[in-house]
Structure formats: C-alpha cells, structure tokens
Amino acid sequence: MHRAIWMAIVTGAATMTMSASAQMTGVPLIERAKLFGNPTKTAGRLSPDGKWLAFIAPRDGVLNVWVAPVDKPDQARPLTAEKARPIRSYFWAPDSKQILFVNDRGGDENFLLYGVDLATTTQKALTPFEKTRVQVIGTSETIKDRILVGVNNRDPRWHDVQELNLATGALAPVFQNDGYAGFVTDDQLKLRIAVKTRPDSGVDYYRVVDNKVEAAPFVSVDYEDADSTAPLGFTQDGKTLYWTDARGRDTRALLAQDIATGKFTTIGTNDRA
C-alpha cells in the first residue's frame, strides 16, 4: 500500500515536471551577455564647470571613460585607453581639466590613482608607488587644483593622508595614520573627523583639529548600527555635518549635526527607507 502511494507521488511529480518543461518549450532564453555583459553606457557625470559629459562605455570590448561636449553628446570620444582592466568608476577633477580613476595593472592589486588630461588625453599615474592601494580622502568645490589622498606605502595597514597637486603631481604629507580606518574632510580640504573601528565592531568618530585627533570620540555607534550610520559630509562653511543615522530607529534618517554644539536635527525620515 505504502509502495503504491509512493509511486503515485513520484509519477505525479514527474508528470508535473514534464508538463512545466513542455510549457517552457519555445520560450527564448535571455542571453547571458545581456545579464552579465558590459553596459552600453553607465555612470554619466557632468564636469564641475558644466561643459562636459563623461560616461563609461566599452572601447574595443573594455570599459573606458568617454567624454563629449554637454550640448553635443553624439560627439562622444574615448578619453581613456585601458586594454586589460576595465574602469568601473571615475570622477572629475575639481578644475574639470582631468578625469581621475583608481585602477590596478593586470590584476596586481596595486590600486593607484591615474589622471587623464581632457585636452591631450595624456594619462599619468599620480601615485606612482609599488605595493600600494590608494584611497581618495577628500575633494573640494572651492580648492580646484588639489585633493587629499590616502596611501599605504609606509604601513600597508593604514593610509597616510597626503595632499596631491593635480597640476604637478606633487604630494605633500598631511597626516601620518597609525590606526584610523578613514577620515572626513571639509571644503577647505581640512581633516575634520577620524574614524576608528572598535574591537566589538562598533565605530567611534573623533574630531580632528589642526591635524590632531582628539582623545575621546564625539560620536560612538554600536555594532548593530555601524553599517547604517555614518557621516555624509560637511556643508560648505564647515559648520554642519550631515549623517545617515539608524540608531534607535527601524530605518535610516537624514540628520544634520551642529558641530559647535553637537546637537542633531532630523531633516527627514521614512518608514520604508
């Protein structure tokens, strides 16, 4: 009896599978290239001066950065010429004269910062170090010829902050980092916040004054909110710091913090955010 029931179940399941397969016959499969291949165009960005449009698109099968006059997008031309490693992200130099991107060479995992001149298409390694991973620490809308970068060529665990002159490629030391995971800068390219991960996976945020980190954190985030609470950036006058903050909430909120008083003001919340 039990054997008969079991055979009926197996036979029924097989019949349903065959029926479903029959229904799928003639339905075309989505090409894998459409799901996993290169995008036609992506990551469009206007230059800070509003004159140029840049985007990522394939060049000879490899993702590169293209540029076009903002009013003539049909005249887009490739600016970069990567042949092996695709460019996944980039950003405009504040003076609109260069496209900047971080990439490695042939998978060596030395992620360096490169600049490509908009007028000449000349490409230059702006952080020409070995066994180094570069981070972009800060850019400014006011200071257009320099940015702050982090390089870990002194100690691979930590990124020292250096000021990079985009025109000359000169690097000047700003802060020797002996234990901080990251930094937040203001529009004057001043270090304002240092970020440190605690052993319990929480995160502490410290004020930085004249490149000196204060002893005690001014904001601490426990581990359960550490992935969803973080500073977004300063207002141009450096007096207000915006946060995305999930502490004590089911969803994230947008907050503004008065740096002088430490007071938080809620700007926006959403039960589905």
C-alpha positions, 0 to 999 in steps of 0.5 A: 500500500505504502509502495503504491502511494509512493509511486503515485507521488513520484509519477505525479511529480514527474508528470508535473515536471514534464508538463512545466518543461513542455510549457517552457518549450519555445520560450527564448532564453535571455542571453547571458551577455545581456545579464552579465555583459558590459553596459552600453553606457553607465555612470554619466557625470557632468564636469564641475564647470558644466561643459562636459559629459563623461560616461563609461562605455566599452572601447574595443570590448573594455570599459573606458571613460568617454567624454563629449561636449554637454550640448553635443553628446553624439560627439562622444570620444574615448578619453581613456585607453585601458586594454586589460582592466576595465574602469568601473568608476571615475570622477572629475577633477575639481578644475574639470581639466582631468578625469581621475580613476583608481585602477590596478595593472593586470590584476596586481592589486596595486590600486593607484590613482591615474589622471587623464588630461581632457585636452591631450588625453595624456594619462599619468599615474599620480601615485606612482608607488609599488605595493600600494592601494590608494584611497581618495580622502577628500575633494573640494568645490572651492580648492580646484587644483588639489585633493587629499589622498590616502596611501599605504606605502609606509604601513600597508595597514593604514593610509597616510593622508597626503595632499596631491597637486593635480597640476604637478603631481606633487604630494605633500604629507598631511597626516601620518595614520597609525590606526584610523580606518578613514577620515572626513574632510571639509571644503577647505580640504581640512581633516575634520573627523577620524574614524576608528573601528572598535574591537566589538565592531562598533565605530567611534568618530573623533574630531580632528583639529589642526591635524590632531585627533582628539582623545575621546570620540564625539560620536560612538555607534554600536555594532548593530548600527555601524553599517547604517550610520555614518557621516555624509559630509560637511556643508560648505562653511564647515559648520554642519555635518550631515549623517545617515543615522539608524540608531534607535530607529527601524530605518535610516534618517537624514540628520544634520549635526551642529558641530559647535554644539553637537546637537542633531536635527532630523531633516527627514525620515521614512518608514520604508527607507 
